[in-house]
Amino acid sequence: MPHAVSIRKMKNSCEEVCLILKALSHPQRLMVLGHLLQGPKSVGELVDLCETSQSQMSQFLIRMRYEGLISSEKNGKFQVYSLADQRLVQLMKTIQVQYCKS
């Protein structure tokens, strides 16, 4: 049965990767994650960097936190967001190297 176990594990991994790629499939959300790759940011910083409204940014952040892509913590009176998973950090670095060359 070792073969069945590896197929089940592969299937679960594929499902997890599909969820992550689906979450990354929106240009604005991908931009947010790219900025968070540079370090933690507040909502206001992300609004400025991504040139979007605060309400739209809040919606993006709520959804990305729910999906486990980002985490947040209180820093003084501000909520600060960062990438939640080292695997996502590596994925975002690879995307930047491959697609964001100057």
N, C-alpha and C positions, 0 to 999 in steps of 0.2 A: 503493500500500500504506500510506499514512499512516493511513488509517482503521483498518486492522487493528492497527497499532502502538498507537493510542490505545485501542482496545477491549481489547487485551492488557494494557496498563498499567492501565486501569480495573479489569479483572478481578483483577489482582494487588493493587491497592489495596483492593478490596472484600474480598478474602480476608484481608489484613492487618488491616483494621478489624474484621472479624468475630472474629478471634482476640482482639483487644484487648477488644471488647465482651463476649465470652464470659468472658474473664478477670475482667472487672469485674462479672459477674453474680451474685456472691456478696456478701451484705450485709456480712459481716465483712471480706472482702478490700477492699471499697469503703471501709469505715471506716478500715482501715489506710492506704490510699492518701490518704484525706482528711487523716489526721493527718500523713502524710509531706509533704503539701503545705505544711504549716507549718514544715517543716525536718527535718533528719536526726534519727532517733530510734534508741535502742538497743532490744533485744528487751524488756528490763524496762519501759522507758517505754511501749512499745506494748501490752504485757500490761496495764499499769495503765489506760491510756487506753481500751482496747477491752474491758476487763473480761472477759478470756478466760484460759485456762490457758497456761502457757509452752510446753507440748508442742504445743498446737493452733496457737499463734502461730508457732512454729518451722516447722511444716508449711506454713502459709500463706506465710511468708517464703521458704522453699525453693522452693516452686512459683512464686511471683511473680518470684523472681530468675531461675529457669529460663526463664520466659516473657518475660524482658527488661523487665518493668515496673519493677523496682527494682534498685538496685546496693547494694553494701555495701563498707565499708572498715573496717580496724582502727583504733580510736581508743583508745590505751592498752590496757587489757585488755578493752575492749568492742568488739563488732561493731556498727557504726552503719549504718543503712539509709536510703536516700533514693530519690526518684523518678529513674528512669534516663533519661528521654526528655523533652525540652522539649515535644513534642507532647502527651504524657500530662499534663504540668503544665497546659497550656492546656485540655485536656479536663476535668480535675478542677476547675479554676477555673470553667469554664462550668457544670459539674454543680452546684457549690456555689452559684453565683449563681442558677441556675434552680430548684433544689430544696431548698436549705438556708437559705432566707430566714427571718429571725427575725420 
